[in-house]
Amino acid sequence: MNILSAVLFVLFIVLVSASVTDKLLEIPLLEVGETWNYMYSLLANSSPYFYIFLGIFGIVGFLGKRLLFEPLDRVRLLGDVGYQADGKWDMKEIVNSVRKRRLVGEIPPVYPNGWFGLTESFRIKKGESKNISVLGLNLAVFRDEKGEAHVLDAYCPHLGANLSVGGKVVGDCLECPFHGWRFRGHDGKCTYIPYAETIPDIAKVKSWPSMEINGWIYMWHHAEGLDPNWTPPEVPEITNGSYTYRGRTEHIINCHIEEVPENGADVVHLRHVHEPSIAAGTDLDKMWNILWSFSHHTWSASWEPHAAPEEHVSTLTLSHSMKFFGKRLAPLDLKVSARQIGPGIVYLDFVSLFGKGVFIHNLTPIEPMVQRLVHNIYVSWTYPTFVAKFFMLGEAIQVERDIMIWNNKKYIDKPMFVKSKEDSVIARHRRWYSQFYSENSPRLKFQKEALDW
């Protein structure tokens, strides 16, 4: 129900009350006591201000419900944020122009090895399947009749139908919508062909290693076909329910995947991109306007990789505070520990005056230079919903400033670093991240003339 619906509902009450006559009230069917007569008298004799108040009350109640009780769901697709407007072109033309003229440069492999978030668990119910395109692959992700999630290559080896488009879940198998072949989730083996007595051993689709944890379905990808040698850790507070889900944001970004986590080691950019108040918005050209100078964010940060056996993990330690007219606003202080786990997962644990919480951050390549970034926020019971949503919105605005950089920048393989602690940390991060590439990791070999989306 949206605001328009609430207004229309109030108008409906007014129109009904205006159309009720004494004759209608005399119909036996409505003779249910004095309640109806009282309500009719109240509505008929009220001044216009009563109806204005009723309408305002309905709208405020609707907005209050959304603010105080409903989780945030902020989705920004490619072109929604991160590009400068040009009155001569529409946004689609601007995006395509920037993507074509931007020099990509010598870039690392486009799909690292590791675990990648495919979708939030709540999006696939028991007995459902979903077509998901990531890492240059089309996948059929389904939840069997026992509730276990599986990930298969999407196309049936028989005649190429997409198993997840019209496919039916039968037991622990996904049935092809074209001819009824059934493929088992955990190994991809064909277990049933309705018109054949024997099933060839080669009748199978690739089943990808997968796991479900912290409200997400993950898939393991490795260019050399190696089995997982680490897994994303559980966040106990999510599993046991002591943290409550309070919303999500989703962004589609045009850049190389490595450029997003590299921000964690780039402590200098915090001053230049994230200092202005979130009220200043996401446009880098306008956020330094003197109108917003009454408040600003301050940051201190450090980044360190972990030693074996957690060499696939690094941690950004961050402190945040906000000042209004030079005075620190203590309720907005945050102590943050952001663990980068593999190439595309971050657990951002935070502590504030209101309690504890965590952002679950999943970064997954859709295609070589297009990434999907999703944040989910979970907080302790001490957090009012509107405060958690405010932190979620603040995080989204800060990320959208980064997106304006990422969407328009070029990846520089050999940066012009200066002799400084700050640049040396970025160089260390690049060496750390290189562990997620291997000999056969796919590379972007050419740039298309047209990059329509």
MOZI-V437190 format. One record per residue. N is the residue number from 1. RES is the residue in one letter. OMEGA is omega in whole degrees, -180 to 180 (none if undefined). Layout:
n:N res:RES omega:OMEGA
n:N res:RES omega:OMEGA
This chain:
n:1 res:M omega:-179
n:2 res:N omega:-177
n:3 res:I omega:-180
n:4 res:L omega:179
n:5 res:S omega:180
n:6 res:A omega:179
n:7 res:V omega:180
n:8 res:L omega:178
n:9 res:F omega:179
n:10 res:V omega:178
n:11 res:L omega:178
n:12 res:F omega:178
n:13 res:I omega:-179
n:14 res:V omega:-178
n:15 res:L omega:179
n:16 res:V omega:-179
n:17 res:S omega:-179
n:18 res:A omega:-175
n:19 res:S omega:-179
n:20 res:V omega:-180
n:21 res:T omega:177
n:22 res:D omega:180
n:23 res:K omega:179
n:24 res:L omega:-179
n:25 res:L omega:-178
n:26 res:E omega:179
n:27 res:I omega:-175
n:28 res:P omega:-177
n:29 res:L omega:-176
n:30 res:L omega:-179
n:31 res:E omega:-176
n:32 res:V omega:179
n:33 res:G omega:-175
n:34 res:E omega:-174
n:35 res:T omega:-178
n:36 res:W omega:180
n:37 res:N omega:180
n:38 res:Y omega:-180
n:39 res:M omega:180
n:40 res:Y omega:-180
n:41 res:S omega:-180
n:42 res:L omega:-178
n:43 res:L omega:-176
n:44 res:A omega:-175
n:45 res:N omega:-178
n:46 res:S omega:179
n:47 res:S omega:177
n:48 res:P omega:-179
n:49 res:Y omega:177
n:50 res:F omega:-178
n:51 res:Y omega:175
n:52 res:I omega:178
n:53 res:F omega:-180
n:54 res:L omega:179
n:55 res:G omega:179
n:56 res:I omega:180
n:57 res:F omega:179
n:58 res:G omega:-179
n:59 res:I omega:179
n:60 res:V omega:178
n:61 res:G omega:178
n:62 res:F omega:-180
n:63 res:L omega:179
n:64 res:G omega:178
n:65 res:K omega:180
n:66 res:R omega:-177
n:67 res:L omega:-170
n:68 res:L omega:-171
n:69 res:F omega:-173
n:70 res:E omega:177
n:71 res:P omega:178
n:72 res:L omega:174
n:73 res:D omega:-176
n:74 res:R omega:-178
n:75 res:V omega:178
n:76 res:R omega:-179
n:77 res:L omega:-179
n:78 res:L omega:-178
n:79 res:G omega:179
n:80 res:D omega:179
n:81 res:V omega:170
n:82 res:G omega:177
n:83 res:Y omega:179
n:84 res:Q omega:-180
n:85 res:A omega:177
n:86 res:D omega:-175
n:87 res:G omega:-178
n:88 res:K omega:-174
n:89 res:W omega:169
n:90 res:D omega:-172
n:91 res:M omega:178
n:92 res:K omega:179
n:93 res:E omega:179
n:94 res:I omega:-179
n:95 res:V omega:-179
n:96 res:N omega:179
n:97 res:S omega:180
n:98 res:V omega:-178
n:99 res:R omega:-178
n:100 res:K omega:-174
n:101 res:R omega:-179
n:102 res:R omega:176
n:103 res:L omega:-179
n:104 res:V omega:179
n:105 res:G omega:176
n:106 res:E omega:-175
n:107 res:I omega:176
n:108 res:P omega:174
n:109 res:P omega:-171
n:110 res:V omega:179
n:111 res:Y omega:179
n:112 res:P omega:176
n:113 res:N omega:178
n:114 res:G omega:177
n:115 res:W omega:179
n:116 res:F omega:178
n:117 res:G omega:179
n:118 res:L omega:-179
n:119 res:T omega:175
n:120 res:E omega:-174
n:121 res:S omega:-174
n:122 res:F omega:-177
n:123 res:R omega:179
n:124 res:I omega:-180
n:125 res:K omega:179
n:126 res:K omega:179
n:127 res:G omega:180
n:128 res:E omega:174
n:129 res:S omega:-178
n:130 res:K omega:175
n:131 res:N omega:-178
n:132 res:I omega:179
n:133 res:S omega:177
n:134 res:V omega:174
n:135 res:L omega:-178
n:136 res:G omega:-177
n:137 res:L omega:168
n:138 res:N omega:-173
n:139 res:L omega:171
n:140 res:A omega:180
n:141 res:V omega:-178
n:142 res:F omega:178
n:143 res:R omega:-175
n:144 res:D omega:-174
n:145 res:E omega:175
n:146 res:K omega:178
n:147 res:G omega:-179
n:148 res:E omega:-179
n:149 res:A omega:179
n:150 res:H omega:-180
n:151 res:V omega:179
n:152 res:L omega:165
n:153 res:D omega:-168
n:154 res:A omega:-167
n:155 res:Y omega:178
n:156 res:C omega:-179
n:157 res:P omega:-179
n:158 res:H omega:179
n:159 res:L omega:168
n:160 res:G omega:178
n:161 res:A omega:177
n:162 res:N omega:-175
n:163 res:L omega:-175
n:164 res:S omega:179
n:165 res:V omega:-177
n:166 res:G omega:179
n:167 res:G omega:-176
n:168 res:K omega:176
n:169 res:V omega:178
n:170 res:V omega:-177
n:171 res:G omega:177
n:172 res:D omega:-177
n:173 res:C omega:172
n:174 res:L omega:-176
n:175 res:E omega:180
n:176 res:C omega:-179
n:177 res:P omega:-174
n:178 res:F omega:-176
n:179 res:H omega:172
n:180 res:G omega:175
n:181 res:W omega:-179
n:182 res:R omega:-177
n:183 res:F omega:-176
n:184 res:R omega:-173
n:185 res:G omega:-170
n:186 res:H omega:180
n:187 res:D omega:178
n:188 res:G omega:-177
n:189 res:K omega:174
n:190 res:C omega:-177
n:191 res:T omega:-175
n:192 res:Y omega:171
n:193 res:I omega:-169
n:194 res:P omega:-176
n:195 res:Y omega:180
n:196 res:A omega:180
n:197 res:E omega:179
n:198 res:T omega:-178
n:199 res:I omega:179
n:200 res:P omega:179
n:201 res:D omega:-177
n:202 res:I omega:-180
n:203 res:A omega:-179
n:204 res:K omega:172
n:205 res:V omega:-180
n:206 res:K omega:173
n:207 res:S omega:-176
n:208 res:W omega:174
n:209 res:P omega:-177
n:210 res:S omega:176
n:211 res:M omega:180
n:212 res:E omega:-176
n:213 res:I omega:176
n:214 res:N omega:177
n:215 res:G omega:-179
n:216 res:W omega:170
n:217 res:I omega:-177
n:218 res:Y omega:176
n:219 res:M omega:177
n:220 res:W omega:176
n:221 res:H omega:176
n:222 res:H omega:-174
n:223 res:A omega:-179
n:224 res:E omega:180
n:225 res:G omega:-179
n:226 res:L omega:178
n:227 res:D omega:180
n:228 res:P omega:174
n:229 res:N omega:172
n:230 res:W omega:178
n:231 res:T omega:175
n:232 res:P omega:-180
n:233 res:P omega:177
n:234 res:E omega:168
n:235 res:V omega:-172
n:236 res:P omega:-177
n:237 res:E omega:175
n:238 res:I omega:-178
n:239 res:T omega:-176
n:240 res:N omega:174
n:241 res:G omega:179
n:242 res:S omega:169
n:243 res:Y omega:-178
n:244 res:T omega:178
n:245 res:Y omega:-178
n:246 res:R omega:173
n:247 res:G omega:-176
n:248 res:R omega:167
n:249 res:T omega:180
n:250 res:E omega:-180
n:251 res:H omega:172
n:252 res:I omega:-171
n:253 res:I omega:178
n:254 res:N omega:178
n:255 res:C omega:173
n:256 res:H omega:-175
n:257 res:I omega:-175
n:258 res:E omega:-176
n:259 res:E omega:-179
n:260 res:V omega:179
n:261 res:P omega:178
n:262 res:E omega:177
n:263 res:N omega:-179
n:264 res:G omega:179
n:265 res:A omega:-177
n:266 res:D omega:-175
n:267 res:V omega:-178
n:268 res:V omega:-176
n:269 res:H omega:179
n:270 res:L omega:-180
n:271 res:R omega:-171
n:272 res:H omega:-177
n:273 res:V omega:-169
n:274 res:H omega:179
n:275 res:E omega:-179
n:276 res:P omega:179
n:277 res:S omega:177
n:278 res:I omega:176
n:279 res:A omega:179
n:280 res:A omega:175
n:281 res:G omega:-171
n:282 res:T omega:-178
n:283 res:D omega:-176
n:284 res:L omega:-179
n:285 res:D omega:-171
n:286 res:K omega:-171
n:287 res:M omega:178
n:288 res:W omega:179
n:289 res:N omega:-177
n:290 res:I omega:179
n:291 res:L omega:-177
n:292 res:W omega:-174
n:293 res:S omega:-180
n:294 res:F omega:178
n:295 res:S omega:177
n:296 res:H omega:178
n:297 res:H omega:172
n:298 res:T omega:-173
n:299 res:W omega:164
n:300 res:S omega:-171
n:301 res:A omega:173
n:302 res:S omega:-178
n:303 res:W omega:179
n:304 res:E omega:171
n:305 res:P omega:179
n:306 res:H omega:177
n:307 res:A omega:176
n:308 res:A omega:7
n:309 res:P omega:179
n:310 res:E omega:-178
n:311 res:E omega:177
n:312 res:H omega:-177
n:313 res:V omega:169
n:314 res:S omega:-176
n:315 res:T omega:171
n:316 res:L omega:176
n:317 res:T omega:-169
n:318 res:L omega:172
n:319 res:S omega:-178
n:320 res:H omega:169
n:321 res:S omega:-179
n:322 res:M omega:-178
n:323 res:K omega:174
n:324 res:F omega:-178
n:325 res:F omega:176
n:326 res:G omega:-179
n:327 res:K omega:180
n:328 res:R omega:178
n:329 res:L omega:-172
n:330 res:A omega:-178
n:331 res:P omega:-179
n:332 res:L omega:175
n:333 res:D omega:179
n:334 res:L omega:168
n:335 res:K omega:-170
n:336 res:V omega:170
n:337 res:S omega:-176
n:338 res:A omega:179
n:339 res:R omega:173
n:340 res:Q omega:-176
n:341 res:I omega:-175
n:342 res:G omega:-173
n:343 res:P omega:-170
n:344 res:G omega:-179
n:345 res:I omega:176
n:346 res:V omega:169
n:347 res:Y omega:-177
n:348 res:L omega:179
n:349 res:D omega:-179
n:350 res:F omega:178
n:351 res:V omega:177
n:352 res:S omega:179
n:353 res:L omega:-176
n:354 res:F omega:-179
n:355 res:G omega:-175
n:356 res:K omega:176
n:357 res:G omega:180
n:358 res:V omega:166
n:359 res:F omega:170
n:360 res:I omega:-172
n:361 res:H omega:179
n:362 res:N omega:180
n:363 res:L omega:-175
n:364 res:T omega:177
n:365 res:P omega:172
n:366 res:I omega:174
n:367 res:E omega:-169
n:368 res:P omega:-177
n:369 res:M omega:177
n:370 res:V omega:-177
n:371 res:Q omega:170
n:372 res:R omega:-180
n:373 res:L omega:-180
n:374 res:V omega:173
n:375 res:H omega:170
n:376 res:N omega:179
n:377 res:I omega:174
n:378 res:Y omega:-177
n:379 res:V omega:177
n:380 res:S omega:-175
n:381 res:W omega:-178
n:382 res:T omega:-178
n:383 res:Y omega:168
n:384 res:P omega:-177
n:385 res:T omega:-176
n:386 res:F omega:177
n:387 res:V omega:178
n:388 res:A omega:179
n:389 res:K omega:177
n:390 res:F omega:177
n:391 res:F omega:178
n:392 res:M omega:179
n:393 res:L omega:177
n:394 res:G omega:177
n:395 res:E omega:-179
n:396 res:A omega:-180
n:397 res:I omega:178
n:398 res:Q omega:178
n:399 res:V omega:-178
n:400 res:E omega:171
n:401 res:R omega:176
n:402 res:D omega:-178
n:403 res:I omega:178
n:404 res:M omega:174
n:405 res:I omega:-175
n:406 res:W omega:-176
n:407 res:N omega:-173
n:408 res:N omega:-175
n:409 res:K omega:173
n:410 res:K omega:174
n:411 res:Y omega:179
n:412 res:I omega:-176
n:413 res:D omega:180
n:414 res:K omega:-176
n:415 res:P omega:176
n:416 res:M omega:180
n:417 res:F omega:171
n:418 res:V omega:-179
n:419 res:K omega:-178
n:420 res:S omega:177
n:421 res:K omega:-176
n:422 res:E omega:180
n:423 res:D omega:179
n:424 res:S omega:178
n:425 res:V omega:177
n:426 res:I omega:178
n:427 res:A omega:177
n:428 res:R omega:179
n:429 res:H omega:180
n:430 res:R omega:177
n:431 res:R omega:179
n:432 res:W omega:-175
n:433 res:Y omega:-177
n:434 res:S omega:179
n:435 res:Q omega:-178
n:436 res:F omega:174
n:437 res:Y omega:177
n:438 res:S omega:-171
n:439 res:E omega:-175
n:440 res:N omega:176
n:441 res:S omega:-174
n:442 res:P omega:179
n:443 res:R omega:174
n:444 res:L omega:-172
n:445 res:K omega:-180
n:446 res:F omega:179
n:447 res:Q omega:179
n:448 res:K omega:176
n:449 res:E omega:-180
n:450 res:A omega:179
n:451 res:L omega:-180
n:452 res:D omega:178
n:453 res:W omega:none
